[in-house]
Amino acid sequence: MTDLSIPFNKPYMTGDELRYIQQAHRHGQLAGDGPFTRRCQQWLETHTGCSRALLTHSCTAALEMAALLLDLQPGDEVIMPSYTFVSTANAFVLRGAVPVFVDIREDTLNLDEELIEAAITDKTRAIAVVHYAGVACEMDAIMAIAERHGLYVIEDAAQGVMSAYRDKPLGSIGHLAAFSFHETKNVIAGEGGCLLINDARFVERAEILWEKGTDRSRFFRGEVDKYTWVDVGSSFLPGELIAAFLWAQLNHAEAITGRRLELWQRYHEAFALPEQQGRFRRPVIPAHCRHNAHMYYLLLEDGARRAEFIAAMKRHGIMCVFHYVPLHLAPAGQRLCRTAGRLPVTEQYADRLVRLPLWLGLEEKQDEVIRQLRAYWS
Ligand SMILES: *Cc1c(COP(=O)(O)O)cnc(C)c1O
């Protein structure tokens, strides 16, 4: 069998999307900041407890807003993992800041909080954490370090919608946070994202940056009698059709997460024995982290084994993929960033990690993935 019958990802539609898009169409406002945008933002505020949520075109755009809000100067440093998507670094590089990479933990593949303090210099301004696979970083320790050193914490919670750390929703803990609604994430809008503001001091300026540097939001609340250009800014907000699509998804966010967790758990149980036999390592979820089943991955013995495994599964029509090439090994990373110490876990685990198909609708085909995977290892 050579046809690709089990893709790695397949966007899930709830069935309500077109109805809401039609409503937006009928309503007649297609530009952003309309009724659907406000509904989505309110939902996000209620479900995370943040002071303010602002929809954006992407998580990338939300991270760029966060970097603007910090007023970074050229040469300022932001501590972050190298094992992440380019946008975590790019948002700060665009401001002339320098990402400083530290290594990740072996259990969750998240920023190793014990390495942060050694990476702090007098130029450090912020810590950007990434909740890999929707599993929380050690936020208590990280927030305490930030407080001790007067740093901001930005959560790249692109993968963390509906996850929690000690019962606190991801995205609600750092000073600022960003969600992604890209079609490869759990809750989607095609392309989309959200800036979450937890430190209320940022709210007013965030609204201004979001509205192209104008005080339009204050004008619509009747706080000023005309609106004008008051600061830097850009067009960060999506149109109402995107917000209408997202509204359908947010309303099903709990059900989507529940179904993903079932698929995740099914893999996890099926692979307990091969893990015991030393074939690979399964993901680790610390007891105080409630995850959202964004991803199921395995850690194989090395990169050569991974290439062979991906090729073998592909021959059976099952698409498995590797994940990040560490940023410090990429050409732009070498030019624009710096590392604090060596990053052995990042380098080894990035080579060993393989992601398995996980999407709503896989239910009927998951047995086939499990069967082929067991056959490969037997
Ligand atoms: C997906 C992702 C992004 C980018 O999200 P977009 O919405 O596509 O901009 C950023 N960071 C991480 C960790 C991601 O997984």
The ligand as an ORCA input file, in Angstrom:
! r2SCAN-3c Opt
* xyz 0 1
  C       2.304     27.127     15.972
  C       3.289     27.818     16.836
  C       3.587     29.182     16.671
  C       3.069     29.996     15.536
  O       1.690     30.077     15.483
  P       0.988     30.876     14.263
  O      -0.398     31.061     14.721
  O       1.129     29.976     13.069
  O       1.737     32.143     14.081
  C       4.446     29.786     17.579
  N       5.005     29.100     18.579
  C       4.759     27.783     18.770
  C       5.384     27.079     19.933
  C       3.914     27.104     17.891
  O       3.673     25.788     18.081
*
